[in-house]
């Protein structure tokens, strides 16, 4: 597993925990945005790297 995907999953888990256990301040939603961005980006990069190598 890629370290970027693992970091994105951790960010999303912290966001989920913060949403349920805290008052959900505005900065906690940055974890959702950042986690989804990194997850989609790393999956796209992994898929692109496999198709371009010979």
N, C-alpha and C positions, 0 to 999 in steps of 0.2 A: 504494500500500500504506500502510496506517495505521501510524503510528509505534509504537503499542502492540503490534501484531502483529509488527513487526520486532524490538522489544525482547524479546518472548516467544520468538521464534525464536533470538535471540542467547543468551538465558538457557538454553534447552534445548541449544544447541550447546556452551556452556561446561559444562553439567552432563554431557553425554555425554563430552566430553574429560576432565573431572575424574574421571569414573567409570573410564575406561580407563587413565588415566595416573597417577592419584594413588591413595592408599590408600582413597579414598572416605570421608572423614570425614563426620560428621553434618550439618555446615553445607552441604555440597555438595548434599544432598538437598532443601534448601530452594529451590534453583534449579529443581529439577523441579517442586515444588509451586507455586512462584510463577509459573514459566513457563506451566504448564498452566492455572492460574487466569486469568492475563492473556490468554492466547490464547483460551480459551473465552469470557471476558467480552467481549473486543473483537469477536469474531465475532458474539456475541449482540446487542451494541449496534449493530453495523453493519446486521444483518438487521432489527432493530426500527426503526431510523431510516428505512429505505427503505419500510417498510409504513405508517408513521404520517404521513409527509409527503404533502401533496396537491398 
